Amino acid sequence: MKKQDKNNADKEESMDAIECIKTRRSVRKFTDEKVPVDVVKDIVELASYSPSWKNTQVIRYILVEDEAVIAKIAAEGVMDFPLNQKTVSRSKQLMVITKKDGICGYEKNGEASTSKGSGWEMFDAGIATQTFCLAAHAKGVGTVILGIFDDAKVGEIVGIPDGQTVATVVAMGYPAFAPEMPPRKSVDDLFTVR
C-alpha cells in the first residue's frame, strides 16, 4: 500500500475531531469486556501528544486491572462518595494518571515560573487527561474522570513511584450504553469580546 493510500485508510478509520469532541460523554457503566492493553497503549500514545509546560511531559499513566486493587480504591480511595464508589466498583479497568512533582511550571532552580505556582502541574494534567479521554472515545472506549478521590490514598493503594502525585483517576471500558448529552450553555453565555 502506498503511503498516501495508507494515510487515507487511516483517516477513514478514525473519527473526525469535531465529531469526537461533540460526542464524547462521561461513561459510568461498562460492559464486562476489558479493553486490550495494546489498545490502551495506543490511547496513551495519542495522549502523549498533549502539550506540556516547556515540553516537560511529566504526566504518567498507570493501568489498574487487578480486581482486588480496584475494589480497594472503591472502598478506601474515593472519600466515601457513593457515585464514585459505584462507578469504580463496576469498572474492570482504571487509569490512574499521575504527575511528576516540582517540574512543570518551575525553573531549574526550583522557583515557580508563573503566579500559578504548582497549579500549572494540574493544568498540564487536565490537558493530558482530556486528550486521553478523547483518544479513548475515538477508539470506542468510554471514560469518566473522577473528581472526588483521595490522591494520597489512591497513590498508596496503587504504589505510585516517589516524586509523583495522583492527578486524577479515570474509570474506563467499553460503554454499556451511550449516555445522553447534558444541556450545554450557549456561546453567548460563555464568550465575551473586550
VMD Tcl script that draws the C-alpha trace (Angstrom):
set ca {
  {0.00 0.00 0.00}
  {1.38 3.44 -0.92}
  {1.94 5.96 1.87}
  {-0.86 8.23 0.57}
  {-3.29 5.28 0.37}
  {-2.37 4.27 3.94}
  {-2.94 7.84 5.18}
  {-6.37 7.90 3.51}
  {-7.22 4.50 5.04}
  {-6.18 5.76 8.49}
  {-8.42 8.82 8.07}
  {-11.38 6.63 7.11}
  {-10.89 4.50 10.24}
  {-10.61 7.44 12.64}
  {-13.29 9.75 13.99}
  {-13.42 13.37 12.85}
  {-12.04 15.68 15.59}
  {-15.19 17.81 15.77}
  {-17.41 14.74 15.98}
  {-15.14 13.31 18.68}
  {-15.36 16.49 20.77}
  {-19.14 16.78 20.37}
  {-19.98 13.11 21.04}
  {-17.63 12.23 23.92}
  {-19.60 11.66 27.16}
  {-18.79 10.65 30.72}
  {-19.49 6.92 30.85}
  {-20.11 5.26 34.22}
  {-21.40 1.84 33.14}
  {-19.24 -0.53 31.15}
  {-19.50 -3.99 29.62}
  {-17.55 -6.86 31.19}
  {-15.08 -6.85 28.29}
  {-11.69 -5.38 29.16}
  {-10.01 -3.00 26.75}
  {-6.95 -4.85 25.39}
  {-3.65 -3.50 26.73}
  {-2.46 -2.80 23.18}
  {-5.48 -0.53 22.63}
  {-4.79 1.23 25.94}
  {-1.18 1.74 24.84}
  {-2.43 3.28 21.59}
  {-4.61 5.66 23.63}
  {-1.67 6.62 25.88}
  {0.48 7.20 22.78}
  {-2.15 9.60 21.41}
  {-2.38 11.33 24.81}
  {1.41 11.76 24.76}
  {0.92 14.38 22.02}
  {-0.69 16.71 24.58}
  {1.16 19.98 25.02}
  {3.00 20.49 28.30}
  {4.90 23.24 30.07}
  {8.24 23.67 28.27}
  {7.65 20.18 26.84}
  {8.36 18.66 30.25}
  {5.97 15.73 29.60}
  {5.51 14.95 33.31}
  {2.23 13.01 33.05}
  {2.33 9.23 33.63}
  {-0.36 6.56 33.17}
  {-0.89 3.51 35.37}
  {-3.45 0.97 34.16}
  {-5.13 -0.85 37.04}
  {-6.81 -4.15 36.15}
  {-6.40 -6.12 39.38}
  {-9.93 -6.63 40.79}
  {-8.70 -6.52 44.40}
  {-6.94 -3.19 43.82}
  {-10.00 -1.74 42.09}
  {-12.20 -2.90 44.99}
  {-9.80 -1.30 47.49}
  {-9.84 2.00 45.60}
  {-13.68 1.89 45.59}
  {-13.76 1.16 49.34}
  {-10.96 3.44 50.55}
  {-9.87 5.82 47.80}
  {-12.91 7.87 46.78}
  {-13.67 9.61 50.09}
  {-16.88 7.62 50.64}
  {-18.50 9.37 47.66}
  {-21.28 6.91 46.67}
  {-21.35 7.63 42.91}
  {-17.60 7.13 42.59}
  {-17.72 4.01 44.78}
  {-20.34 2.55 42.44}
  {-18.52 3.64 39.26}
  {-15.15 2.28 40.38}
  {-16.56 -0.99 41.71}
  {-18.31 -1.60 38.34}
  {-15.13 -0.91 36.36}
  {-12.83 -3.62 35.04}
  {-10.07 -1.05 34.43}
  {-8.97 2.25 35.89}
  {-6.35 4.62 34.58}
  {-4.52 6.38 37.38}
  {-2.96 9.49 35.92}
  {-0.02 10.89 37.86}
  {2.23 13.92 37.55}
  {5.91 14.18 38.35}
  {6.14 16.84 41.07}
  {8.12 20.08 41.06}
  {8.96 20.21 37.33}
  {6.02 21.61 35.38}
  {5.67 25.36 35.99}
  {9.09 25.64 37.64}
  {12.53 26.88 36.68}
  {15.59 24.63 37.02}
  {16.45 26.32 40.33}
  {13.09 25.23 41.77}
  {11.37 28.62 41.69}
  {7.86 28.85 40.29}
  {7.84 30.28 36.77}
  {4.37 31.82 36.97}
  {1.94 33.21 39.51}
  {0.16 29.83 39.30}
  {2.96 28.13 41.26}
  {2.32 24.39 41.42}
  {-1.10 24.93 39.80}
  {0.43 24.57 36.35}
  {1.05 20.88 37.06}
  {-2.69 20.30 37.26}
  {-3.26 22.40 34.14}
  {-0.97 20.05 32.20}
  {-2.60 17.03 33.83}
  {-6.01 18.32 32.74}
  {-4.87 18.77 29.15}
  {-3.38 15.27 29.09}
  {-6.43 13.71 30.74}
  {-8.89 15.26 28.30}
  {-6.67 14.22 25.39}
  {-6.61 10.68 26.82}
  {-10.42 10.66 27.07}
  {-10.90 11.98 23.54}
  {-8.43 9.41 22.15}
  {-10.27 6.68 24.07}
  {-13.61 7.84 22.68}
  {-12.21 7.80 19.14}
  {-11.32 4.14 19.73}
  {-14.75 3.25 21.11}
  {-13.67 3.27 24.77}
  {-15.77 5.09 27.35}
  {-14.26 7.11 30.18}
  {-15.24 9.20 33.15}
  {-12.84 11.48 35.00}
  {-13.35 11.12 38.74}
  {-13.07 14.38 40.64}
  {-13.65 13.10 44.17}
  {-10.85 10.84 45.35}
  {-8.04 10.83 47.91}
  {-4.86 11.26 45.87}
  {-2.56 10.09 48.69}
  {-4.67 7.00 49.40}
  {-5.03 6.04 45.74}
  {-1.29 6.56 45.30}
  {-0.61 4.29 48.26}
  {-3.01 1.58 47.04}
  {-1.56 1.61 43.52}
  {2.04 2.06 44.65}
  {2.97 5.08 42.56}
  {6.68 5.98 42.37}
  {8.23 8.52 44.74}
  {8.13 12.05 43.40}
  {4.74 11.59 41.74}
  {1.22 12.57 42.81}
  {-2.08 11.22 41.56}
  {-3.65 13.91 39.37}
  {-6.86 12.02 38.65}
  {-8.47 8.62 38.27}
  {-10.28 7.70 35.05}
  {-12.72 4.78 35.01}
  {-12.69 3.23 31.55}
  {-14.11 0.43 29.46}
  {-16.44 -0.33 26.61}
  {-19.68 1.60 27.24}
  {-22.71 -0.43 28.29}
  {-24.84 2.28 26.60}
  {-24.40 5.76 25.13}
  {-25.29 8.46 27.68}
  {-27.44 11.40 26.61}
  {-25.77 14.77 26.16}
  {-26.49 17.08 29.10}
  {-27.58 20.63 28.27}
  {-24.76 22.94 27.12}
  {-24.51 26.66 27.84}
  {-24.87 28.89 24.79}
  {-21.85 30.54 23.22}
  {-23.33 33.88 24.32}
  {-23.15 32.72 27.95}
  {-19.53 31.60 27.56}
  {-17.94 34.15 25.24}
  {-17.01 37.79 25.74}
  {-15.16 40.22 23.48}
  {-13.35 43.15 25.06}
}
mol new
graphics top color blue
foreach p $ca { graphics top sphere $p radius 0.5 }
foreach p [lrange $ca 0 end-1] q [lrange $ca 1 end] { graphics top cylinder $p $q radius 0.2 }
display resetview
